[in-house]
Amino acid sequence: MKNPLKKLLITAVLSVSVFGVSNAQAANNYDVKVNVNGKIIQSDEPAYIKSEVGLTYVPVRFVSEALGATVDWADSSKTVLIDFRGHRVSIDVGSKTARVDSKTVTLEAPAEKDGERTFVPLRFVSETLGATVLWNNEDRIVDIAMPIVTPDPGKKPYETWTPDPENRKLADSFFPALKWDASAKKLKVHIPQFEGYRVVAKYIVPGKNQLLETNKDYSFEASSNFILDIAILKNGEGDIKETYTIYSTSADGNLASHNLPNNLGLVVLDARGNAVTLKAVFDGLK
């Protein structure tokens, strides 16, 4: 279930979580919200940044259940048990390894108890459950998305997409201007600008994380391992109104966790957790 491209994304965007947290701080920073498929989840024990290591920790039960998993607790062994889409995930408190069916996944830090809840490093959610994870450092929000696809008759789930009728300002402006030359591996985009809104965009390839300015055109020689993230927020509000992650599926296993083939060209993941082809987005906006 590991996803190498998601590892790149998470490494690039979660590294910023260290900034703004003093190395001298001993206490955890609890000023963190968790957004799952477009909804802020409420937990009696909030997510936090562990200051001594600069990692974001999330409550494993609340996040997993919000993604549709079933969670149990084995008190004798201090083990969290997660059943999700036919897979069994288990992790012991204090351990840096998790078990996904018969495989072992090594985490960057151990699971731990905080209050009455078990918390895991944010990357755990991606590496074991296959979700896409983004960290919005400015608004202190963790965005977690999992594809929710509804098949249409005669089409595969990833071939159909319908824009959110209440949040499509960014889609209506950004995607019509996007040009992708698959044979030449060239990507051209225009980053739009809206009065009263803030647009945040990044282009990510191995070893490079480039912030993109609004109201500008960009052209990239796109590798097989690239990601383009773009999100829109209303000024004065922390909630993301729309967000899209665009990336190539040519790398082996890139979308295995979403049960998509690796020959779809460019795939778009939206804030509602839908993973579809770029063509499906174009068709949905017509």
N, C-alpha and C positions, 0 to 999 in steps of 0.2 A: 504493500500500500504506500510505500514511500514515493514521493514526487520530487524529483531533483529540481524542477523549475520552481516549484513552490518553495523549496529550500532557499533558492536564490532570492526570491521575493521576500521571504520572511527575514533572511539575514540582512538584506538591504534596508528594509523599512523598520525592523524592530531594533536595529542598532541605534536609532535615534532616541529610543526610550531612555538611554542613559543620560542624555543631555537634560539639564534642568534638575538633575538629582545629584546633590553634593555627595562626594565620596565620604565626607565626614558624617553624613546622616546615618544614624544607627537604626532608626525606626523605619518601618515600611511606609511607602507613600500610597495612601488609599484613595487618592483623587483620580480614580479610573472608572470609566463606564464600559460596559460590554454590550455591543449591538450584534444580535444574531438574526440574520436574514431580514434586516431592516427594522428590528424591534429591540429597544433597550430592555435587557432582562433584569429583573429585580431579584436580588439575593440577600438573605439575611447576613451574609458575610461577603463584603465587596471584594472585587479584584484589587490587586495592588502591585506596585513595583518594589521588588526587593532591592533596597538601596545598595547593599554590600556587593551584589553581583550585577545589578543593573538589568535584571530580567523581569518581565511582566508575568505575574501568576494569576490564573483564573480559577474559579470554583468548578471543579470537574463535574459535579453532579448537575448543577444548573445549566452549564453550557451544553453538556452531552444531552440532557433531556430536551433542551430547546432545539437541538438538531434532530430530535426524534429517536434518540437512543433510550434503552432501558438500563438503569443503573442500580446496582446492588452493592452491599457492603458486608464483607466478611470480617467480623470483629476479632475473631481469634487470631487471624494472620495480618490484620490491618491492611486488607486488600480491597481496592475498588474494582468492581466487575462491571464491564460495559458490554452490552449486546447491541450491535448496530449493523443493520443491513446484511445479516447472515454471518457476521464476524464477532468473535469474542475477544475483548481487550481487557487485560488485567494489569494493575500496577500496585505495588506495595508502597506504603508510606515510608519515606526514607530511602527509596531505591531510585537509581538513575536508569533503570531499564524497565520497559513495559513489554508485555507479551501480547502479540497480535496473532491469534490462532496458534500456530506452531512456531512462529518467528519471534525473534527478540529485537526490540527497537531500543537503541541507546538514546537517552535524553540528555540535554545539556546541563540539567540540574535535577536533583531528586524531587519527587513529590513530597509535600509536607502538610502538616496540620496547622491551621490558623483558626483559633476558636474551636468550633465544633465541626468545621468543614475541611475537606481535603482539597488542596490546591496543587495545580501542576503548571509547569512552564508553558507559555502560550504556544510554543512550537509543537507541544504534545498534541494539540487539537488537529494540526495539519498532518503530522507524521503518522498518527494512528487512526484518525477518523476521516482524513482526506479532504477537510474543509480548506477553503482559501481564507487567509488571515491577513489583515492590514492593521497597522498601528497609526492612528492620527495623533501625532505628538502634541500639536497645538491645542486640540480640544480634549485630549486625554481620553480618547475613545478607541477601544478595540473593536474592529469590524470583522465578524466571522460570517462567512457565507457558504452555504451548501446547496448544490443544485436541486431544485424541485421542478421536475419536468413532467408535463402532462402530454401524453402522445395524442396526435391528431390522426384520424383515419387516413391511411395511405402514406403517412410520413413517419420517419423516425423522430424520436423526441427532440434531438438536437437540430432538426431541420425546421422547427417552427418557433417563432418568438413573437410575443405581443408586448408592446411598450406599456409601461405603467401609465394609465391615463392621467393620473394626478402628478406624476413626476417624469416628464419627458423633455423638458427644456433643453437639457444637455444633449440628449440623443438626437433631437431634431436639428441641432446645429452642428454637432461634432461628426456624426457618421456620414452625412452626405458629402462632407469635404474630405473624407478619408479615401486615399487611393493606395491600393496594394497591387504591386506587380509581382505575382508569385514566381514567375520564371526568373526574373532578375533579382528577386529578394529585396525589393525597394519599397519602402513605406513612406507615404507623404501624409502629413496631418496638419490641421489648423487648430490651434488651441483657442477656443472662443472666449469672449469676455462679455459679462452681463452686468448691467447696473443693479446694485443691491445684492450681488452674489459674489462669492469667492470660488474660483476654479483652481484646483490643485492637480497638477499632472506631472508624471515621472516616466522616463524611459530607462529601463533597466536591462543591462546585459551583464554577463560575468565580469566582475571587477569594476563596474561603472554604474552609477546611479545619478542620472541627469534630471534636474528639475527643469520643467518647461514653462516658459513665460506665456501669459495670455496674450491674445491678439497677435500671435506670431505663427508663421508657417515653418514647418520642420520637414526635413527629408533625411531618412536613415537608410543605410545599407544594413538591412535587418538580418541578423544571424538566426540560426535555428533555435537558439535559446534566448529569446528576447521577450520582455514584458512591457506593455504600456498601460499605466494606471491613470485614470482621470476621474475626478470627483467634483461635485458642486455642492457648496454650502451657502445658506442664506446668511448674510452679514448679521452678526449679533446672535446667531444660533449655533449650537454645537452639533446638531444632528445633520448627517449627510443626506441630502435630498436624492441624489443619484450618484452612482459610482459604477464604472466599467473597467474590467481588466481584460486586456487584449493580448493574446500570446499565441505562439506557434505550437502546433502539435507534432512537428516533424521529429522531435526528440523522442526516442523510445520510452514508453511508459509515462509520458507526460501527463496524460489524462486518464490513466488506468483507474484511479480512484473514482472517476465519474462514469466509468463504463463507456467511454467514447473511444472510437478508433483513433490511431495516431496519424491519419492521412487526411485530415479535414482542412488543412491549411491554417487559417486563423480562426481562433475560437474566442468568443466573448463571454465573460462571466459577469452577470449584473448583480445589483444589490439584493435582489430577491432570491439569489442562488441559482438562477437559470444558467446553464452552460450550453451555448448554441454556436452554430457557425456564423461567420461574419455575413454570409449570404442571407441567413435567416433574419438577421437584424435589418439588413437592407430591405428585405421583402416585408418585414413587419412594419417598417416606417412608411411604406407606400400608401 
